Amino acid sequence: MSQQSNIAGQERATLTSYIVGFVTSIVLTVEAYLLVAHHLIEGKSLAAAVAGLAITQFLVQLFFFLHLGRETKPRWKLLVFGMMLVVVMIFVFGSLWIMSNLNYHMTPKQINNYLNSQDGL
Amino acid sequence: MKDEEIAKTTSKTIFGFWLYIMTDCVLFASLFATYAVLHNNTFGGPSGASLFSMPYVLVETLLLLTSSFTCGLAVLAAQSQRKNQVIGWFGATFVLGISFLAMELTEFRHLVMDGNSWRRSGFLSSYFTLVGTHGLHITVGLIWMVVLVAQIRRKGLTPNNQRRLTLLSIFWHFLDLVWIFIFTIVYLMGVVRI
């Protein structure tokens, strides 16, 4: 039996873990939806709450569905996952930072000049 | 000895597939970054708040989430060598997945028919690329599911099929994970006024 579970996957999944993951995910999704749909809170705190709920659900599904972090040492999957997170953060926040910086340094006058110069096209 | 070798190959294959999933995450990250940069560039066209129907998207989300769960149940059934249950749970996953895809395509169709296609604005270009790429992954996953179920029906739950089944389940759960962020960043945040 132990050999069977080794063949099916390195980490043996259990029904309880799937049910816990599923129910938690549904609760988090519906909660985020209700917060937005009924304007229970407003503005930046709403955005922060929704982002927080998404990250919580991300972690819940990683643990209960993808069984991350439950492998035996050495934890290569976890290591590569961490590397991926670093690259993703650089991609997303780097892009946003650079593009908002470009917007900031482009004055309205420059934008108008640019638009005028494009009129002939 | 033979079982040990199979287990070794399986764990190597799973790790290799995991590496692929991580690079796919980077692909989606670049699309998310593009969307985040362009989402305000509506070029006088409609913004997300006026286009998206939230109850519709919630149903889509719940469909995909449930399909992720039934896919997990198929893995459990495979662990205890219950072939018919595996086929049954994959059947349920397939129906839920294809309903999700149909809903997404219907949404795309409505947008394009109303003149809000990817050609309308930078916002809509990035929207269609991001959500469309996810939909394409779902399509691939559904085709894979059909092929795998056919193989399981013919040859049973052999070690090879068990391995394929594990890989498909990783792929499917990963698509559900990506959708959480599409649901949150594109749809929920698109409606929130900051």
Chai-1 contact restraints between the chains, C-beta under 6 A:
chainA,res_idxA,chainB,res_idxB,connection_type,confidence,min_distance_angstrom,max_distance_angstrom,comment,restraint_id
A,Q3,B,D3,contact,1.0,0.0,6.0,A-B,restraint_1
A,S5,B,Q79,contact,1.0,0.0,6.0,A-B,restraint_2
A,N6,B,A7,contact,1.0,0.0,6.0,A-B,restraint_3
A,I7,B,I6,contact,1.0,0.0,6.0,A-B,restraint_4
A,I7,B,A7,contact,1.0,0.0,6.0,A-B,restraint_5
A,I7,B,T10,contact,1.0,0.0,6.0,A-B,restraint_6
A,I7,B,P159,contact,1.0,0.0,6.0,A-B,restraint_7
A,I7,B,Q162,contact,1.0,0.0,6.0,A-B,restraint_8
A,A8,B,A78,contact,1.0,0.0,6.0,A-B,restraint_9
A,A8,B,Q79,contact,1.0,0.0,6.0,A-B,restraint_10
A,A8,B,Q162,contact,1.0,0.0,6.0,A-B,restraint_11
A,G9,B,T166,contact,1.0,0.0,6.0,A-B,restraint_12
A,Q10,B,S11,contact,1.0,0.0,6.0,A-B,restraint_13
A,A13,B,V75,contact,1.0,0.0,6.0,A-B,restraint_14
A,A13,B,L76,contact,1.0,0.0,6.0,A-B,restraint_15
A,L15,B,L76,contact,1.0,0.0,6.0,A-B,restraint_16
A,Y18,B,G72,contact,1.0,0.0,6.0,A-B,restraint_17
A,F22,B,F69,contact,1.0,0.0,6.0,A-B,restraint_18
A,S25,B,L65,contact,1.0,0.0,6.0,A-B,restraint_19
A,T29,B,T61,contact,1.0,0.0,6.0,A-B,restraint_20
A,Y33,B,L58,contact,1.0,0.0,6.0,A-B,restraint_21
A,V36,B,L188,contact,1.0,0.0,6.0,A-B,restraint_22
A,V36,B,V191,contact,1.0,0.0,6.0,A-B,restraint_23
A,A37,B,M54,contact,1.0,0.0,6.0,A-B,restraint_24
A,G43,B,I194,contact,1.0,0.0,6.0,A-B,restraint_25
A,K44,B,I194,contact,1.0,0.0,6.0,A-B,restraint_26
A,L46,B,V192,contact,1.0,0.0,6.0,A-B,restraint_27
A,A47,B,V192,contact,1.0,0.0,6.0,A-B,restraint_28
A,A47,B,I194,contact,1.0,0.0,6.0,A-B,restraint_29
A,V50,B,T184,contact,1.0,0.0,6.0,A-B,restraint_30
A,V50,B,L188,contact,1.0,0.0,6.0,A-B,restraint_31
A,A54,B,I180,contact,1.0,0.0,6.0,A-B,restraint_32
A,A54,B,T184,contact,1.0,0.0,6.0,A-B,restraint_33
A,Q57,B,I180,contact,1.0,0.0,6.0,A-B,restraint_34
A,Q61,B,L177,contact,1.0,0.0,6.0,A-B,restraint_35
A,F65,B,H173,contact,1.0,0.0,6.0,A-B,restraint_36
A,L66,B,H173,contact,1.0,0.0,6.0,A-B,restraint_37
A,K77,B,W18,contact,1.0,0.0,6.0,A-B,restraint_38
A,V80,B,M22,contact,1.0,0.0,6.0,A-B,restraint_39
A,M84,B,M22,contact,1.0,0.0,6.0,A-B,restraint_40
A,M84,B,C25,contact,1.0,0.0,6.0,A-B,restraint_41
A,V87,B,V26,contact,1.0,0.0,6.0,A-B,restraint_42
A,V88,B,A29,contact,1.0,0.0,6.0,A-B,restraint_43
A,F91,B,A29,contact,1.0,0.0,6.0,A-B,restraint_44
A,F91,B,S30,contact,1.0,0.0,6.0,A-B,restraint_45
A,F91,B,A33,contact,1.0,0.0,6.0,A-B,restraint_46
A,V92,B,A29,contact,1.0,0.0,6.0,A-B,restraint_47
A,V92,B,F32,contact,1.0,0.0,6.0,A-B,restraint_48
A,V92,B,A33,contact,1.0,0.0,6.0,A-B,restraint_49
A,S95,B,A33,contact,1.0,0.0,6.0,A-B,restraint_50
A,S95,B,V37,contact,1.0,0.0,6.0,A-B,restraint_51
A,L96,B,A36,contact,1.0,0.0,6.0,A-B,restraint_52
A,M99,B,V37,contact,1.0,0.0,6.0,A-B,restraint_53
